[in-house]
Amino acid sequence: MATIVVEVMLKPEILDPQGQAVAAALPRLGFTFAKEVRQGKRFEISVDGTPTAEQLADIERAAQTLLSNPVIESFRVKVEG
């Protein structure tokens, strides 16, 4: 079994209020390592065996039409496992 991961992030030019809230909270909690925080989504899709090119193409289409908003988000598809 393999896992196909779709990572969705806001495009760099889009404001990220959730990421900004986390970035502001970190120092209050004693964490001073972060310069900036961006928040995104991660989808894990399990398939039997090694993913085929057709399955990956289908997942790309799903990511473009269902899992992300291509106007404000970008996505990346990768295979794990």
TIVOKOL-212039 format. One record per residue (C-alpha): x negated, y negated, z; residue in three letters. Coordinates in steps of 0.001 Angstrom, whole numbers, padded with zeros to 6 digits, always signed. Layout:
% residues N
XYZALA ...
This chain:
% residues 81
+000000+000000+000000MET -001227-003495-000822ALA -000157-006878+000437THR +000212-009822-001885ILE -000068-013140-000079VAL +001450-016363-001346VAL +000094-019447+000421GLU +002122-022619-000094VAL +000781-026054+000846MET +001956-029598+000334LEU +000044-031303-002448LYS -002724-033569-001088PRO -000884-036763-002055GLU +002238-035765-000084ILE +002471-036901+003547LEU +002537-034062+006076ASP +004337-035243+009243PRO +004158-031802+010881GLN +000422-031627+010284GLY +000026-035164+011626GLN +001970-034240+014777ALA -000291-031239+015373VAL -003396-033361+014714ALA -002190-035914+017278ALA -001395-033228+019874ALA -004728-031406+019664LEU -006837-034080+021427PRO -004192-034462+024147ARG -004667-030743+024835LEU -008454-031070+024938GLY -009209-029883+021391PHE -011415-032395+019605THR -012603-030360+016615PHE -009982-031395+014025ALA -010413-034295+011645LYS -007125-033592+009825GLU -004400-030929+009920VAL -002146-029799+007077ARG +000628-027293+007648GLN +001827-024762+005086GLY +003708-021512+004589LYS +002458-017955+004096ARG +004479-015148+002532PHE +003305-011521+002689GLU +004790-009175+000099ILE +004032-005442+000390SER +003952-003217-002697VAL +003203+000464-003177ASP -000229+001181-004621GLY -002355-001357-006399THR -000380-004344-007712PRO +000046-004368-011466THR -000395-007399-013684ALA +003375-007388-014215GLU +004039-007448-010455GLN +001585-010295-009981LEU +003219-012230-012817ALA +006637-011669-011215ASP +005326-012922-007876ILE +003845-015999-009568GLU +007285-016735-011056ARG +008965-016161-007677ALA +006465-018486-006015ALA +007165-021149-008610GLN +010956-020898-008448THR +011808-019719-004913LEU +008889-019826-002494LEU +007634-023320-003286SER +008852-026680-004486ASN +006453-027354-007377PRO +007155-031098-007258VAL +005535-031482-003825ILE +003826-028140-003144GLU +001104-026022-004677SER +000642-022307-004128PHE -001970-019593-004385ARG -001379-015864-004893VAL -003939-013338-003680LYS -004058-009604-003035VAL -005111-008267+000376GLU -005741-004652+001265GLY 
